[in-house]
Every structure is written in structure tokens, then in C-alpha cells.
Amino acid sequence: MAVFDKVVRGGAYRALGMPQFDYLTEQQLQSIQAYIVNQAWTDFEAQQAAARK
């Protein structure tokens, strides 16, 4: 979570064009991370199911 926080709220990639979201609360940050992880698993499972066909 610390790296995610540094990237999203801390602006670690501002020089590369990613905006800094320093106004997000800790709960919002955790919710966003949970959403991203959930989407990644959903996509992975769909990919695995397609490969079995």
C-alpha cells in the first residue's frame, strides 16, 4: 500500500504526466486499490477461462 500511496497521493509519477491525487483520503485510496485488484483478478479469470476453450 505504501508504494501505491506514493504513486497516487504522493505524485511519484508527476514528471511522467500522471496527476497527483493528494486530496484522496486513506479510505478512498484503499477503495481504489481494492477496485483495481478486483478488476485484475476478474480479467485474469476471464482470460484463463477463454484459454481453456
C-alpha positions in Angstrom: 0.0 0.0 0.0 2.9 2.4 0.7 4.1 2.4 -2.9 0.5 2.8 -4.2 0.1 5.8 -1.9 3.4 7.3 -3.1 2.3 7.0 -6.7 -1.3 8.1 -6.3 -1.3 10.7 -3.5 2.4 11.5 -3.4 2.7 12.2 -7.1 5.7 9.9 -7.7 4.9 9.9 -11.5 4.0 13.6 -11.9 7.1 14.1 -14.1 5.8 11.4 -16.4 2.4 13.1 -16.7 0.3 11.3 -14.0 -1.5 13.8 -11.9 -1.2 13.9 -8.1 -4.3 13.0 -6.1 -3.3 14.4 -2.8 -6.8 15.2 -1.8 -7.9 11.5 -1.5 -8.4 10.1 1.9 -6.9 6.9 3.2 -10.2 5.1 2.8 -10.7 6.3 -0.8 -7.2 5.2 -1.6 -7.9 1.7 -0.2 -11.1 1.5 -2.1 -9.4 2.4 -5.4 -6.7 -0.1 -4.8 -9.3 -2.8 -4.0 -11.2 -2.0 -7.2 -8.0 -2.3 -9.3 -7.0 -5.6 -7.7 -10.6 -6.9 -8.2 -10.6 -5.9 -11.8 -7.3 -7.5 -12.4 -8.5 -10.8 -10.9 -11.7 -10.7 -12.9 -9.8 -10.1 -16.1 -7.3 -12.9 -15.3 -10.0 -15.4 -14.6 -11.8 -14.5 -17.9 -8.5 -14.9 -19.7 -7.9 -18.3 -18.1 -11.5 -19.4 -19.0 -11.0 -18.4 -22.6 -7.7 -20.2 -22.8 -9.4 -23.5 -21.7 -12.0 -23.4 -24.5 
